[in-house]
Amino acid sequence: MESEEPLLLLLVPDNDDAREEKDSTKKWEAFVRELNMVSYIAMPMVVVSVSQYMLRAVSLMMLGHLGELALSGASIATSLSNVTGFSLLTGMASALETLCGQAYGARQYEKVGILTYGSIIWLCLACLPVSLLWIYTENILILLGQDPLISAEAGNFSIWLIPSLFPYAILQSLVRYLQIQSLIFPMLVSSLASLCIHVPLSWVFIFKLNLGNAGAALAIGFSYWSNVIMLVLYVKYSSTCKKTRAKFSRDLFLTMGIFFQYAIPSAVMICLEWWTYEIIILLGGLLPNPGLETSVLSICLTITTMHFLVPYSFGAAASTRISNELGAGKPQSARVVLSAVMFLAMVELVIAVTVIFFCRNILGYSFSNEKNVAYYVKEMTPFLCLSIGMDCIVAALSGVVRGGGWQRMGAYVNLGAYYIVGIPIALVLGFVLHLKGEGLWAGLVAGGTVQAILLGFITSRTNWEEQEPVH
């Protein structure tokens, strides 16, 4: 009997190994489950983001057929409106990703509705000073040394674009309201429907009614309003929004303090990043052969902006899931969300960089028939691939930051990454070392790399168990 005991011990499974295998299986199942949930939000959000972006892009494409003056004026006005208005509203609305996301996770459904109503009011009020600024666009551009004819066209476009500010503010709030509840399908339908309305409407306003820049701006505003109306009708009558619908009351005015506590750093965080790209384009105009430099930099900006909408949607999914889990008191689940989102971001990074690099010979011809432009874009492609790679990582991690309510920290990261590192490096490489456009874009890559490293360090060092929901 004594000789059989060692044999019996060998046949008994090791409890520690069995427990480790069971834990490993549970972790894998949790990861796959979270990957499916993140994908369910992120993939339709890509379509939503692209559709909303195309509202302004389509109008600019049509204006290009009216001549160089009309396109130049609208392009400058669009750039200025992005910097002074749309980026500000987008950033402020991002506060809802933290506040509403965690409230929904905590099942404080009425609070979700109240916060959304409050956001709509505060964002619409923010539109008033922005509108006043846009009225004086022509004067501002002339003071900055821009051509008077182009400034006049830009000023006219900006004034007619003012009616689009208010629906844009409402739309950003409604998008966050639905996003944090994972109600992506209604946004998908309304965004595509608005784009389908916008294309023929722009054509009629610009060409048939001969309204030019004014027609393009009015079409943008009309399409934003149509999107808002469709979403408002959905929120009002859909049973899926019943529990988060709230009545207008004095309570929504009490949200002002907590809203701006997150809205201001959210706006700063997003604006600092958006402004950097516009500064690089403006710096390109100071280089020798400014026409070529600004054209190529604008093409690179268009490509990276279109691509950014994809990882930005991953970030939106990350923000939704992390804020929901933190609000529900499940901080340990947020770690799984982070892993799932970063996995998606890395897969998208490999695909995007591979496609861009292998298409480098024809990339420039998609925007211009000029051989020197196409060749320059080809030379810029390695830098463009690096910045796109950084975008994938940064966009996903920025969503984690918004979901966790760390916007203030994110604002400091963006300030340091782009304005202490990125732009100074761009100035040195572009003007001192005479690397021109490649040097300027390399500065963006340096800033994006520092941003990715800092955000990665912050999220990797986070003790999720100690994270508490916002109040």
N, C-alpha and C positions, 0 to 999 in steps of 0.2 A: 504493500500500500504506500509505503514511504517513497518508493521509486516512481509512483504514478503522480505524485503531487506536483513536481515541476512541470510535467506534461500538461496537467490540468490548468496550471497557471498560464502556460503559453496559449492555451485554447481560449481563455477568457479575454474578451476584447478590452483594450486599455480605455478606461473611462475618459481620461483626458483627451486622447486622440479622437474618440467618438464625439466628445463635446465640441472639440475644435472643428471637426468636420461639419457638425450640425450648425455651429455658429457661422462657418464659412458659407454654407448653403443658404442660411437666412440672409446674410449680407448680400449674396449674389441675387437672391430673389428680390430683396428690397431695392437693389440697384436697378434691376431690369424693370421693376414696377415703376420706379421714379423716372427712368429713362422714357418709358411710354407716356407718363403723365406730362413730362416736360415737352416731349415731341408733340403731344396733342395740343398744347398751347402754342409752341413755337412755330410749327409749320404753317398754320393758317395766319399767324401774325406776320409772317414774311409777306404774304399776299396783301394783307391789310396795309402794312408799312409801304410797300412798293406802290400800291394803288393811290395812297394819299400823297406820296412824293410825286407821282406822275401827274397829278392835277396841275402843279406849277410847271413841271418840265414840258408837258404837252403844249402849253401856251407859248413857252419860249421857243419851242421847235417851230411852231407855226409863225411866230413873229420873225423868225429868221428869213422867211420868204418875202417879207416886206422891205428888206434892205438892211444894210449894216447899221444905220443910225437907230432904227427901231429896236434891233436886237441888242445893240450896245447899251442903249438907255434902259431897256428892260432887265438886262443882265446885271448892270450896276445896281439898279433899284432892288432887284431880287436879292443880291448879295447884302445890301444894306438892310433890307427888311428881315433877312435871316438873322443878322447880327443884333439888330435892335429890337425885334419883335418876336418872331416865331421861336427863336432859341430860348428867349426869356419865358414865354408861355409854356413851352414844352418842359423846361426845367422846373417851373413852379408846379405844374400839374403832376410832376413825378413824385411830389410829396405824398400824393394819394396812394402810391404803390406801397409806401411804408404804413401810412395811417389806416387806409381802408383795408389793405391786405391783412394787417394784423388784427384789425377789428373783426373782419370776416372770419379769420381763423379762430378767434375767441368767441364766435357766434354772437357778437354784438351787432346784429344785422341792422337795426334802426340807425346806429351810429354811422354805418357805411353810407346810408342815404343822406344823413345830415351833413357829413363831411363833404360829400359830392356836391350838394347844393351850395355849401359854403365856398367850395373851390370855384364853382361857376361864377359866383358873385365877386370873389376877390380877383379872379383872372380878368373878368370883364372890366372891373375898375382899373386894373393895370393897363388895359388897352387904351384908356383915355390919354395918359401922357405919351404913350407910344404913337397914338394917332396925331397928337400935336407935333411930335418930332417929324413924322412922315410928311406933314403939310409943308415943312420947311426943307424937304430933301434937296430941292434945286439949289437953295441958298447954301446949304451945308456943303454940297459937292463943289460949288464954285469957290467957296472958301478953301476947300482942300486942293484947289488947283485943277479941277477937272474941266474938260471942254464944255463951254456954255451950251452948245447945241445938245450934246449928250446929257448934260445936267438937266436941261429943260425936259427932255424926253423921260428921263428917270424920275423927275419930280412929278410929271403928269401921271406916270404909271403908279407911283407910290400913293398919290392922293386917291386914285380910283381903287387901289388895293386895300384902303382902310376898311371898307365894308366886309372884307374877308377876315379881319382880325377877330371880330367878336364871335362868329361861328367857329373859328379855329380854337378860341379859348374854351367854348362850350364843348367842342368835339374832343379836345384833349382830356377834359374832365370825364366825359362819358366813356371814352376809351379805357381809361384807368378803372372806372367803376365796373365795367363789364369784364375787363381783363382779370381783376383780382378774384372774380367769381368763376373764372375759366369759361365765360360765355363768349367764345371767340366767333362762333358761326354768324351771329347777327352782324358783327362788325365786318366780317368777310363779305357778306351779301351787300351791305350798305356801301362799303368802299368800292366794290366792283360796279355796283349800280351807279354810283356817283361818277365814276370814271367813264362809264358808258354814256352818261348824260353830258359829261364835260367835253368830250371830243367833238361831237357835232355842234354843241353850243359854242365852243370856241371858234370853230370854223365859220359859223353864221355871224357871230359878233365881229370877228376880225376881218373876214373877207366880204361877206354879203352885205353887212351893214356898214362896212368901211370905218369901223370904230378904232382900228389899230390897237395901240397899247391900252387904251381905255377899255376896249372890248375884251382883251385878254384878261385884264385885272377883274372886270365885272364877271366874266365867266368863272374865274377861280372862286370869287365870293359866292356866286350862285350855287356852284357845286358843293362848296363847304356847307352852305345852308341846307341843301338837299340831303346831304349825309347826316347832318344834325337832326333834321326833321324825322328821317327814317328811324334813327336810334331813339329819339324821344318817344315816338309812337310805340316802339318795341318795349322800352322800359315802362311805359305807362300801362300797356295792355297785356304784356306777357306775364304768364303765371310764374315763370322762372325768376322774375324780379320782384315778386310780391313781398317776400320777406325783407328785402332791403329797401323797398320804397318807403320814404318818410314824408310826412307832411311838413309844409313850411311852418316854421315856428321861430320863436326868438332864440331857441337853442342853437340854431345855425350860426348866429352872430357870436356865440361863445366859442366857436371853433377857430376864430381868427388867430388867437395866440398860438395854439398848437399847430395850426396850418403853416403859419409863417415861420415857425421854429424849424420846420423841415423844408418849406418852399424856398426860402432864401438860399440856404446852402445847396439845395438841389439845382436851383437856377445858376448859381455861381459855378458849380461843378460842370454843368453841361455847357454854359456859355464860354467858359475859359477854353474848353476844347474846340468848340465851333469857331471861336474867334481866331484861334491859332492858324487854321487853314486859310481864312480870309486874309490874315496878315501876310502869309507866305505868298499868296497871289499878288497882293499889293507890292510886296518887295520885288517880285518878278518884273514889275513894270519899271524898276530902277536899274535893271541890268542892261548891258549892251544888247541891242536887237530886242527891245521889250515886246514887240509884237509876237515874235516867235516864242520867247520865254513864257509870256502870260498865256499864250494859246496852249502850249504843251502842259503847263502847270494846271490850267483849267481842265484840260482833258483828263489828266491824272486825278484831279479832284472829283470830276464827274464819275470816273470809274470807281474810285474808293468810296464815294458817297453811295452809289448804287449797291456796291457790295456790302457796305456797313449795315444796310437795312436787314441783312440776313442774320449776322451775329447779334445785332441789336434786338431782334426778335427772340433769340436765345436768352439774352439778358432780361427781357420782359418776362419770359417764362420763369427764369431763376428768381426774379423779384417776387413774382406771384407766389410761387411755391414756398420760398423761404419765409416771406411775410406771413403766409397762411400757417405754416408750421410753428413759427415763433409765437404767433397769436394764440394758437391752440395749445401752447405749453409743451411743444415737442421739439426742443432745440436739437436733440440728437438726430432727428430726421433731416435737419437742414444740412448736415454734413453729407448725407447721401445725395441731396439735391445738388450740392456743389460738385460732387464727383460726376453726376450724370450730365450736368450742363457743360462742364469742362471737357468731358468725353465728346459731346456733340460739337463743341467749338473746335476741338483739335481735328476731328474728322473733316469739318467744313474748311478748316485752315488748309489742310493738305489738298483738298479738291480745288479750292479757289486759287491757291498759289500755282498749282500744276497747270490749270487751265490758262491762267493769265500768262505764265511764262512760255508755254508752248504756242500761244497765240500772239507772241510779241511782234512777229513780222507783219501781221495784218491789223494789229490793234489800232495803230494810228490812222489807218485808212478808213476805219469805221467813223471817224470824226472829220477827216480832212483828206482832200485829194492831193495836197502838197507833199512832195517826196521828202522835203527837209523836215516837215512836221512829223511825218510817219517814222522817219529814221530817228529823230530825237526821242519820240515816244518809245521806240525800241530800246534806245540807250537808257531810258529811265526805268524800264521794266523791272530790273533787279531791285531797285529802290522801292518801286511800287509794290512788288511782291512782299518785301519786308514790312512795309507799312500795313498792307492788308493782313499779313500774319499777326502783327501786333493788334490790329483792330479786332480780330477774332477773339483773342485772349482778353483784351481790355473791355470789350462790349459785354462779354459774359460776366466778368468780375464786377463790372459797374452795376449790373443787375443785382448781383449778390449784395453789393454795398447799399443799393436803394432798398432792397428787401429787409436788410438788417437795421436800417435807419442810421447808417454811418455817413450820411451825405457831407457833413462838415469835414470829416476826415478825407473824403473823396475830393472835396474842393481844394484842400491843402495839397493833396497829391498832384492834382492837375496843375495847380499853380507852380509847384516846384518842377514838375516834369517838363512842362512846356515853356514856362517863362523864365526859369532859372537855368534849364538845360537846353531844351529844344531850340528856341528862337536864337539865343546867343550862338549856339553851334551853327545854326543855319546862316547867320550873319558872317561868321568867320569863314565857313566853307564857301559860301556863295560869293562874298565880296573880297575878303582878304586873300584866300587861296584861289580865287577865280574859278571855282568849280561851277559857277552859275546856277542854272536850275537844278542840276543834280545835287549841288551843295545845299541849296535851300530845302529840297525834299529830304535829303539825308538828315537835316536838322529835325524834321518831323519824325523820321524813323527813330532818331535818338530819343526824342521826347516820348514817343509811344513806348519805346523799350523800357525807359525808366518808369513810366506809368504802369506798365504791365508788371514789372518787378516789384514795385511798391505795393500795388494792389494784391499781387500774389502773396507777398510777405504778410500783409495784414490778414488776409483770409486764412492762410495756412497757420498763423499763430493764434487764431481765434479759438477760444474755449467756448464751444457752442453750448455746453451745459450751463454756463454762467450767463448766457444771453437772456435778457428779460424783455417781454413785450413792451412797446411804448404805451403811454397812457395819455 
